[in-house]
Every structure is written in C-alpha cells, then in structure tokens.
Amino acid sequence: NAGVTQTPKFRVLKTGQSMTLLCAQDMNHEYMYWYRQDPGMGLRLIHYSVGEGTTAKGEVPDGYNVSRLKKQNFLLGLESAAPSQTSVYFCASSPQENYGYTFGSGTRLTVV
Amino acid sequence: AQSVTQLDSQVPVFEEAPVELRCNYSSSVSVYLFWYVQYPNQGLQLLLKYLSGSTLVKGINGFEAEFNKSQTSFHLRKPSVHISDTAEYFCAVNRGTSYGKLTFGQGTILTVHP
C-alpha cells in the first residue's frame, strides 16, 4: 500500500518555466489537498478538491492551477515559476472531513 | 478567520524528561484539533486528534493532548521523551464546515538531548 506518492521529489526551475507536480493516492480518498511549507510559516493551503472533477482555492492560490480528472490523482501546475514559489510542496488526502490527512513525502522546488 | 499559534518555535529537552508543546487557537465556532509530527526530510504524520467527547486525547508514541475550550488551547504532552522524538510538531485546526481544510501553526522543533 503506497499511500500518497508525490513526483518529482526534487526540481530546480528557472524563472518563467512551467511544471506540473503529480500527487497520486491509492486509498480511494475523496478529499485531496496541496500545501506549501516555508520556514517559520507552517503549512499553507494552495488548492483542494472534495471529489473527482472538483477543485477550489485555498489560502495562497495565486500562481498555481490544479486539476483532478481522476479520483486518485491531483495535479498542481505552475505556469510561470517565480522565486517566491521556492518551497516544499506537500500533497495530502483524506477519506472524509476531519478524519486526518495522509501526507506524501513532499517535493522540494527551487526557482532560480 | 481562524488562526493557530504555537507559542514556542524551539523546545530543547533532555532524554526521559517530560515535555509540553503549547498550542492556542482562535475561533468563534466549534473546532476540530490535530497534532502532526514531521521527522527530517519526511511528510507529516498524524499524532492525535480531538473531534468531540473526552478532552484528554491519547495518540501514538505515548503523546497526549488536552483540549481546553475556555483557554482555547490544545497542548501536547509526553511524560518521558526519547531521542527518537526529535522532530518538528505542528498543531492544526479545522472548523467543522470547511471541507476538512486545516490551518496549521508555525511549528515547534523539539530537540531531545542525551
């Protein structure tokens, strides 16, 4: 049972480049979330999804887009990367509200 | 808007000593409260959660937390820590009607010294 898998684990981008981060879960969870973690700021919610085909904005959505075409996958896109998007990105999933999240191991992104 | 404040950014402690990591939240409605642990270079793992009922919640690895509604606190405690407890700990809160979205505190780095 893999749980939540994030790819890639590391990436370096140049300013203005685009990329997609993939999150895949094999637990049939309805809810999926993307957070970014920055030192001293905890985790901040970027976007989330409450089911296949649905997405919604979180606390810090600017510069990011998401899609959930299949229930098991939640993609996070950066259309034009900026140095301010240098961060560690975590995906999480949950079967229902307030059950608790299962987190992936994270993607460390550096934008130069 | 809800917020979560972890009152200590770093807590050093000696092995086998007790520890308390403090968390306060602000919310005018019912809340659900969580503690997560993050070991170096890993994702977060759920330690425990308070949804309702008994205000003393027991979690994994010998940790427990007490929900105090009047003081809007949810402090994490362990009576005797081990070297392996060295990690960063996050308190998180969710209002009941927000699709499971969590607001996280800034984190507390617990360092256990031999």
HADDOCK unambig.tbl for C-alpha pairs under 7 A between the chains (distance, minus, plus):
assign (segid A and resid 40 and name CA) (segid B and resid 106 and name CA) 5.39 0.50 0.50
assign (segid A and resid 41 and name CA) (segid B and resid 106 and name CA) 4.79 0.50 0.50
assign (segid A and resid 42 and name CA) (segid B and resid 104 and name CA) 5.84 0.50 0.50
assign (segid A and resid 42 and name CA) (segid B and resid 105 and name CA) 5.53 0.50 0.50
assign (segid A and resid 42 and name CA) (segid B and resid 106 and name CA) 4.01 0.50 0.50
assign (segid A and resid 42 and name CA) (segid B and resid 107 and name CA) 5.72 0.50 0.50
assign (segid A and resid 43 and name CA) (segid B and resid 104 and name CA) 5.75 0.50 0.50
assign (segid A and resid 97 and name CA) (segid B and resid 99 and name CA) 5.77 0.50 0.50
assign (segid A and resid 97 and name CA) (segid B and resid 100 and name CA) 4.31 0.50 0.50
assign (segid A and resid 98 and name CA) (segid B and resid 100 and name CA) 5.35 0.50 0.50
assign (segid A and resid 100 and name CA) (segid B and resid 46 and name CA) 6.78 0.50 0.50
assign (segid A and resid 103 and name CA) (segid B and resid 43 and name CA) 5.70 0.50 0.50
assign (segid A and resid 103 and name CA) (segid B and resid 44 and name CA) 5.84 0.50 0.50
assign (segid A and resid 103 and name CA) (segid B and resid 45 and name CA) 6.96 0.50 0.50
assign (segid A and resid 104 and name CA) (segid B and resid 43 and name CA) 5.66 0.50 0.50
assign (segid A and resid 105 and name CA) (segid B and resid 42 and name CA) 5.20 0.50 0.50
assign (segid A and resid 105 and name CA) (segid B and resid 43 and name CA) 4.27 0.50 0.50
assign (segid A and resid 106 and name CA) (segid B and resid 43 and name CA) 6.09 0.50 0.50
